[in-house]
Amino acid sequence: MQGDIPEVAEIGGIRADIYGEIDQGMPAVILCPPHPLYGGSRRDIRLVRIAETLSSAGITAIPLDYSRYDRGCGEIEDVITVIDSLSEKVRWVGLLGYSFGAVVGSNAAARTNISLRGFVALSILERIDDIKADLSFDTPKLFIHGKYDSIAPLSAFRKLCEDAKGEKYWLILETDHFYAGMLSRVAQAALEFFKKR
């Protein structure tokens, strides 16, 4: 399925690309993009690679765009809206976020009333503006991080991992915040994590 053009849709009023099908027999993973003021969108190359990999293995992948920039607050609500909208339409819902999207996703996961199957955080930051990463929820977590990340330093990442609640795994790669040359490995790690859910 790699290279297929995704269906563009609105889920709960939030624009998203759908790789695969929204069906009660299918699992689905929502992908939260990086900072929208720095070009972050559902078409981010990292999210697209992960979405293609998940969908080729039978997991519907749904990268979304936030409705507007709201310093993280509105973005969290957008993600919760999509989780709520999907929860009765698919077998289960997972969540993945990259950078700003990992902080947004962590807060959405902590606040939603829907039981998520897994949460993957790529290059999670300690905070965005006034919003701290919230890893207090019990959902199984996979953390992926670059050893040479200067935007989300490894020392801060390690502290976040230590303090995270519930079952957790991590993968530290020989790369920076952008995963150049590592996208296949990142996508495969996310796939293996969600396949075990």
Buried (B, 14 or more C-beta within 10 A) or exposed (E): BEEEEBEEEEBBEBBBBBBBEBEEEBBBBBBBBBBBEEEBBBBBEBBBBBBBBBBBBEBBBBBBBBBEEBEBBBBBBBBBBBBBBBBEBBEBBBBBBBBBBBBBBBBBBBBBEBEBBBBBBBBBBEEBEEBBBBBEBEBBBBBBBBEEBEBBBBEBBBEBBEEBEEEBBBBBBEBBBBBEEBBEBBBBBBBEBBEEB
